[in-house]
Amino acid sequence: MLGKYCGFTFSFSIKLFYSFLVGNKTDLADKRQVSTEDGERKAKELNVMFIETSAKAGYNVKQVFYDINYLLFINILYFSYSDV
């Protein structure tokens, strides 16, 4: 199912595009359906970044947004000073 959506997203991507695969609900380890290793493997296969979060526990939620903002900022700087 994930591959279907990634293919759709990538087909409309622009020159510079970042994707994250976010595993949520890490606070429910006993009900886990996908291991960290499987998530990392899938992210590598799709050539996207991987991070696990727990909205309930507040784990890595802010970090995802910091990472996205950092990448946007770096790209703004890059495109401001290049002829790309």
C-alpha positions as CSV (number, residue, x, y, z in Angstrom):
1,M,0.0,0.0,0.0
2,L,2.8,2.4,0.9
3,G,4.5,1.8,-2.4
4,K,1.3,2.9,-4.3
5,Y,1.2,6.2,-2.5
6,C,5.0,6.8,-2.9
7,G,4.8,6.1,-6.6
8,F,1.9,8.6,-6.9
9,T,3.8,11.3,-4.9
10,F,7.1,10.8,-6.7
11,S,5.4,11.0,-10.1
12,F,4.4,14.6,-9.2
13,S,7.6,15.6,-7.5
14,I,9.6,18.6,-8.5
15,K,13.3,19.0,-8.9
16,L,13.9,19.1,-5.2
17,F,11.7,16.9,-3.1
18,Y,12.1,15.4,0.3
19,S,10.0,12.6,1.8
20,F,9.9,11.1,5.3
21,L,8.6,7.7,6.3
22,V,7.2,8.3,9.8
23,G,6.5,5.4,12.1
24,N,4.0,6.6,14.8
25,K,2.7,5.2,18.1
26,T,6.1,4.0,19.4
27,D,4.6,4.1,22.9
28,L,2.5,1.0,22.0
29,A,5.5,-1.3,21.6
30,D,3.5,-4.4,22.6
31,K,1.1,-3.8,19.7
32,R,3.8,-3.0,17.2
33,Q,3.2,-4.3,13.6
34,V,6.3,-3.0,11.9
35,S,9.8,-3.2,13.5
36,T,12.2,-0.3,13.4
37,E,14.5,-2.4,11.2
38,D,11.7,-3.0,8.7
39,G,10.8,0.7,8.7
40,E,14.4,1.7,8.1
41,R,14.7,-1.0,5.4
42,K,11.6,0.3,3.6
43,A,12.8,3.9,3.9
44,K,16.1,3.0,2.3
45,E,14.3,1.1,-0.5
46,L,12.1,4.1,-1.2
47,N,15.1,6.5,-0.8
48,V,13.3,8.6,1.9
49,M,14.2,9.6,5.5
50,F,12.9,7.5,8.4
51,I,11.9,8.6,11.9
52,E,9.8,7.0,14.6
53,T,7.5,9.1,16.7
54,S,4.9,8.9,19.5
55,A,2.4,11.8,19.6
56,K,1.1,10.5,22.9
57,A,4.5,10.5,24.6
58,G,5.7,13.5,22.6
59,Y,8.7,11.5,21.2
60,N,10.3,12.9,18.1
61,V,7.2,14.8,17.0
62,K,8.9,18.2,17.1
63,Q,12.0,16.6,15.6
64,V,10.1,15.7,12.4
65,F,9.1,19.4,11.9
66,Y,12.6,20.6,12.8
67,D,14.0,18.3,10.1
68,I,11.6,19.5,7.5
69,N,12.2,23.1,8.3
70,Y,16.0,22.6,8.3
71,L,15.9,21.0,4.8
72,L,13.7,23.8,3.5
73,F,16.0,26.4,5.0
74,I,19.1,24.8,3.5
75,N,17.4,24.7,0.1
76,I,16.4,28.3,0.3
77,L,20.0,29.2,1.0
78,Y,21.2,26.9,-1.8
79,F,18.8,28.3,-4.4
80,S,19.5,31.9,-3.3
81,Y,23.2,31.6,-4.0
82,S,23.2,29.3,-7.1
83,D,22.1,29.4,-10.7
84,V,20.2,26.1,-10.5
